């Protein structure tokens, strides 16, 4: 099977996209052959603003039903593949939208949210992000984890501090993930995960999605798709071929103002980091270039079976474990 044939035949899942939400993006998802994607609908927003985001997202999906379909179960991912559409999973990058109400977890599950990151870079009521002194998972946070387990929302730890992450991994009765991370073994950065952290999540049945966000890659803005593949290989050698997938962190279409909002605590307060120039690795600058990743992984000597697992099959299995369907 040629790389193109394999990509067309495979289940292809991106575990994190936070791109500008419009028809052009959804058209590019189809060009890239994406079967499904976890798309961010909340970062710093509270309950009401997040609901408003979901309303707008639902409207766009209804207008673009020729391109996309909602995903509530892994069967919906299979249907998306059969229909030649991209399945959209709603996800949060912060549990802030739950505010102080455990009951909001189930409300958001009913609105189509399937993955929630526990913290975004800083402290919230659940725990601590990776840019702040880490006080660990709060008592309220333990209740949120239990409720997410009960209703079937996956706990994501990508932007979460090391101590809070460890405690969520131990607290959760369902598999948890780093949906989009890179190894600090290739580049030291607060957002990257140590070999020990990667092994710990995998040893406890968890999952790792690998990002290609260049500020976290070894060569920064000079990175290519091969540097991204190197990071995927590095992580696979630690967690194994069944606990790894893709989580690009595509920010396609966003402007400087958006990154300013992301990089300040609560969207407006103190600056947490400065990414500088944002440019994706050469060879996978846009979502439409996703087929190049399948080809690049094969060129590095990975088997067809390994590539299928990395590109999407592993995500399907772990999501089924968490969602229950």
C-alpha positions as CSV (number, residue, x, y, z in Angstrom):
1,X,0.0,0.0,0.0
2,X,1.4,3.4,-1.0
3,X,1.6,6.2,1.7
4,X,-1.3,8.0,0.0
5,X,-3.4,4.8,0.0
6,X,-2.6,4.1,3.6
7,X,-3.5,7.6,4.7
8,X,-6.8,7.5,2.8
9,X,-7.6,4.1,4.3
10,X,-6.5,4.8,7.9
11,X,-8.5,6.4,10.8
12,X,-6.7,9.8,11.2
13,X,-7.3,11.6,14.5
14,X,-5.8,14.9,15.7
15,X,-6.0,15.0,19.5
16,X,-5.8,18.8,19.7
17,X,-6.7,21.6,17.3
18,X,-7.2,25.2,18.5
19,X,-7.5,26.8,15.0
20,X,-9.7,29.6,13.9
21,X,-13.2,28.1,13.5
22,X,-14.6,28.7,10.0
23,X,-15.5,26.8,6.8
24,X,-12.0,27.2,5.4
25,X,-10.6,25.3,8.4
26,X,-13.1,22.5,8.0
27,X,-12.3,22.3,4.2
28,X,-8.6,22.0,5.1
29,X,-9.5,19.1,7.5
30,X,-11.0,17.3,4.6
31,X,-8.0,18.0,2.4
32,X,-5.8,16.5,5.2
33,X,-8.0,13.4,5.4
34,X,-8.8,13.9,9.1
35,X,-11.3,11.4,10.4
36,X,-11.8,13.2,13.7
37,X,-10.3,16.1,15.8
38,X,-10.5,17.3,19.3
39,X,-11.4,21.0,18.8
40,X,-11.0,23.5,21.7
41,X,-14.2,25.4,22.7
42,X,-12.9,26.7,26.1
43,X,-9.6,28.1,27.5
44,X,-10.1,31.0,29.8
45,X,-13.9,31.2,29.5
46,X,-16.4,30.6,32.3
47,X,-19.6,28.6,32.0
48,X,-21.8,31.0,30.0
49,X,-19.0,32.1,27.5
50,X,-18.2,28.4,26.9
51,X,-21.9,27.6,26.2
52,X,-21.9,30.6,23.8
53,X,-18.8,29.2,22.0
54,X,-20.5,25.8,21.7
55,X,-23.7,27.5,20.3
56,X,-21.5,29.2,17.6
57,X,-19.6,26.0,16.9
58,X,-22.9,24.1,16.5
59,X,-24.2,26.7,14.0
60,X,-21.0,26.4,11.9
61,X,-21.2,22.6,11.9
62,X,-24.8,22.7,10.8
63,X,-23.9,25.1,8.0
64,X,-21.0,22.8,7.0
65,X,-22.7,19.4,7.4
66,X,-21.3,18.4,4.0
67,X,-17.8,18.5,5.7
68,X,-18.2,17.5,9.3
69,X,-20.3,15.6,11.8
70,X,-20.5,15.8,15.6
71,X,-18.8,13.0,17.6
72,X,-20.3,11.7,20.9
73,X,-19.1,8.1,20.6
74,X,-16.3,6.2,18.8
75,X,-19.0,4.8,16.5
76,X,-19.5,8.4,15.3
77,X,-15.8,8.4,14.4
78,X,-16.3,5.3,12.3
79,X,-19.4,6.9,10.7
80,X,-17.4,10.0,9.8
81,X,-14.8,7.8,8.0
82,X,-17.6,6.0,6.1
83,X,-19.3,9.3,5.2
84,X,-16.0,11.0,4.1
85,X,-16.4,13.7,6.8
86,X,-14.4,14.9,9.8
87,X,-15.9,14.1,13.2
88,X,-15.7,17.0,15.6
89,X,-15.0,16.3,19.3
90,X,-15.5,19.3,21.6
91,X,-12.8,19.8,24.1
92,X,-11.7,22.2,26.8
93,X,-8.1,23.3,27.6
94,X,-9.2,24.3,31.1
95,X,-11.7,23.1,33.7
96,X,-12.5,26.7,34.5
97,X,-15.8,26.5,32.6
98,X,-17.0,24.0,35.3
99,X,-16.7,26.9,37.7
100,X,-17.5,25.6,41.2
101,X,-20.3,23.3,40.1
102,X,-19.7,19.6,39.8
103,X,-23.1,19.3,38.0
104,X,-21.8,21.4,35.1
105,X,-19.5,18.4,34.1
106,X,-22.5,16.3,33.0
107,X,-24.2,19.4,31.3
108,X,-21.1,19.8,29.1
109,X,-20.9,16.1,28.4
110,X,-24.5,16.4,27.1
111,X,-23.4,19.3,24.9
112,X,-20.8,17.1,23.2
113,X,-17.6,17.7,25.3
114,X,-15.5,14.6,25.3
115,X,-12.0,15.8,26.6
116,X,-11.2,18.3,29.3
117,X,-7.8,19.6,30.3
118,X,-7.7,20.0,34.0
119,X,-5.8,23.3,34.1
120,X,-4.4,25.7,31.5
121,X,-0.9,26.8,32.6
122,X,-1.9,28.3,35.9
123,X,-3.9,27.6,39.1
124,X,-7.7,26.9,39.0
125,X,-10.1,25.3,41.5
126,X,-9.0,21.8,40.3
127,X,-5.2,22.0,40.5
128,X,-2.2,23.8,39.0
129,X,-0.9,24.4,35.6
130,X,2.7,24.0,34.4
131,X,3.8,27.7,34.7
132,X,3.1,28.0,38.5
133,X,4.2,26.4,41.8
134,X,2.2,23.2,41.8
135,X,0.0,22.6,44.9
136,X,-1.4,19.3,43.4
137,X,-5.0,18.2,42.9
138,X,-7.4,19.9,45.2
139,X,-10.2,18.1,47.1
140,X,-12.7,19.7,44.7
141,X,-10.5,18.5,41.8
142,X,-10.8,14.9,43.0
143,X,-14.6,15.3,42.9
144,X,-14.3,16.7,39.3
145,X,-12.1,13.8,38.2
146,X,-14.7,11.3,39.7
147,X,-17.5,13.0,37.9
148,X,-15.6,13.1,34.6
149,X,-15.0,9.4,35.0
150,X,-18.7,8.8,35.7
151,X,-20.0,10.7,32.7
152,X,-17.2,9.8,30.3
153,X,-15.1,12.8,29.8
154,X,-11.3,12.2,29.3
155,X,-8.9,14.0,31.7
156,X,-6.2,15.9,29.7
157,X,-2.9,16.9,31.5
158,X,-1.0,18.6,28.7
159,X,-0.7,22.1,30.3
160,X,-0.9,20.8,33.8
161,X,1.9,20.8,36.5
162,X,3.8,17.7,37.3
163,X,2.4,17.1,40.8
164,X,-1.2,17.8,39.8
165,X,-0.7,15.5,36.8
166,X,0.6,12.6,38.9
167,X,-2.3,12.9,41.3
168,X,-4.9,13.0,38.5
169,X,-3.3,9.9,37.0
170,X,-3.5,8.1,40.3
171,X,-7.0,9.4,41.1
172,X,-8.7,8.6,37.8
173,X,-10.4,5.3,37.3
174,X,-10.3,5.8,33.5
175,X,-7.3,6.4,31.2
176,X,-6.0,10.0,31.1
177,X,-3.9,11.7,28.5
178,X,-1.4,14.3,27.6
179,X,-3.3,15.2,24.4
180,X,-0.6,17.4,23.0
181,X,3.0,17.4,24.4
182,X,6.6,17.0,23.6
183,X,9.5,15.4,25.5
184,X,11.9,17.5,27.6
185,X,14.5,14.9,26.7
186,X,14.7,16.7,23.3
187,X,14.1,20.2,24.6
188,X,13.8,21.5,28.1
189,X,10.6,23.6,28.4
190,X,7.9,24.0,31.1
191,X,5.3,22.5,28.7
192,X,7.4,19.5,27.8
193,X,7.2,16.2,29.7
194,X,10.2,14.3,31.2
195,X,10.9,10.7,30.4
196,X,9.7,9.8,33.9
197,X,6.4,11.6,33.4
198,X,5.8,9.9,30.0
199,X,6.6,6.5,31.4
200,X,4.4,7.1,34.5
201,X,1.3,8.0,32.5
202,X,1.8,5.0,30.1
203,X,2.4,2.6,33.0
204,X,-1.0,3.6,34.5
205,X,-2.9,3.0,31.2
206,X,-2.7,6.6,30.0
207,X,-2.1,8.0,26.6
208,X,0.3,10.6,24.9
209,X,-0.6,12.7,21.9
210,X,2.5,14.4,20.4
211,X,2.4,18.0,19.4
212,X,4.4,19.8,16.7
213,X,4.1,23.3,18.2
214,X,7.5,24.7,17.2
215,X,8.3,26.7,20.3
216,X,8.5,23.3,22.1
217,X,10.4,21.4,19.4
218,X,14.2,21.0,19.5
219,X,14.9,23.3,16.5
220,X,12.1,25.8,17.1
221,X,10.9,27.7,14.0
222,X,13.5,25.8,11.9
223,X,11.8,22.5,12.6
224,X,10.6,20.2,9.8
225,X,8.2,17.3,9.7
226,X,11.2,15.1,10.3
227,X,11.9,16.8,13.6
228,X,8.3,16.2,14.5
229,X,8.7,12.5,13.6
230,X,11.8,12.3,15.7
231,X,9.8,13.5,18.7
232,X,7.1,10.9,17.9
233,X,9.7,8.2,17.8
234,X,11.3,9.4,21.0
235,X,8.0,9.2,22.9
236,X,7.0,5.9,21.3
237,X,10.3,4.4,22.6
238,X,9.2,5.3,26.1
239,X,5.4,4.7,26.1
240,X,5.2,1.9,23.5
241,X,3.3,1.8,20.2
242,X,-0.1,1.4,21.8
243,X,-0.1,4.5,24.0
244,X,0.8,7.2,21.4
245,X,-1.0,9.3,18.9
246,X,-1.1,12.7,17.3
247,X,-2.2,16.0,18.9
248,X,-0.8,18.7,16.7
249,X,-2.0,21.9,18.5
250,X,-2.7,23.5,15.1
251,X,-3.5,27.2,15.7
252,X,-4.2,27.8,12.0
253,X,-5.7,31.1,11.1
254,X,-5.2,32.9,14.4
255,X,-3.6,36.4,14.7
256,X,-1.3,38.0,17.2
257,X,-4.2,39.1,19.5
258,X,-5.3,35.5,20.0
259,X,-1.8,34.5,21.1
260,X,-1.6,37.4,23.5
261,X,-4.9,36.2,25.0
262,X,-3.6,32.7,25.3
263,X,-0.3,33.7,26.9
264,X,-1.7,35.9,29.7
265,X,-3.1,34.4,32.8
266,X,-7.0,34.4,32.6
267,X,-6.5,35.9,29.1
268,X,-5.6,39.4,30.4
269,X,-3.5,39.3,33.6
270,X,0.2,38.6,33.9
271,X,2.2,37.4,30.9
272,X,3.1,33.7,31.3
273,X,5.3,33.2,28.2
274,X,6.1,34.6,24.8
275,X,6.1,32.2,21.9
276,X,7.7,34.6,19.5
277,X,7.2,33.7,15.8
278,X,4.6,31.0,15.3
279,X,5.3,28.8,12.3
280,X,4.5,25.1,11.9
281,X,7.2,22.6,10.8
282,X,8.1,22.6,7.2
283,X,6.1,19.8,5.5
284,X,3.1,20.1,7.8
285,X,2.4,23.9,7.9
286,X,-1.3,23.4,7.4
287,X,-3.9,20.7,8.4
288,X,-4.3,20.0,4.6
289,X,-0.7,18.6,4.6
290,X,-1.6,15.8,7.1
291,X,-0.9,13.1,4.5
292,X,2.8,14.1,4.6
293,X,3.0,12.9,8.2
294,X,1.9,9.3,7.2
295,X,4.5,9.3,4.5
296,X,7.3,10.7,6.8
297,X,6.6,8.1,9.5
298,X,6.8,5.3,6.9
299,X,10.0,6.7,5.5
300,X,11.5,6.5,9.0
301,X,11.0,2.7,8.9
302,X,7.8,2.4,10.9
303,X,5.5,-0.5,9.9
304,X,2.1,0.1,8.4
305,X,0.5,-1.3,11.6
306,X,2.5,1.2,13.8
307,X,1.6,4.1,11.5
308,X,-2.1,3.2,11.7
309,X,-2.0,3.1,15.5
310,X,-0.2,6.4,15.8
311,X,-2.4,8.2,13.2
312,X,-5.6,7.3,14.9
313,X,-6.3,3.7,16.0
314,X,-4.8,4.2,19.4
315,X,-7.0,7.3,20.0
316,X,-10.1,5.4,19.1
317,X,-9.3,2.6,21.6
318,X,-8.5,4.9,24.5
319,X,-11.6,7.1,23.9
320,X,-13.8,4.1,23.8
321,X,-12.4,3.1,27.2
322,X,-13.2,6.5,28.6
323,X,-16.5,7.2,26.9
324,X,-17.8,3.7,27.2
325,X,-19.0,3.6,23.6
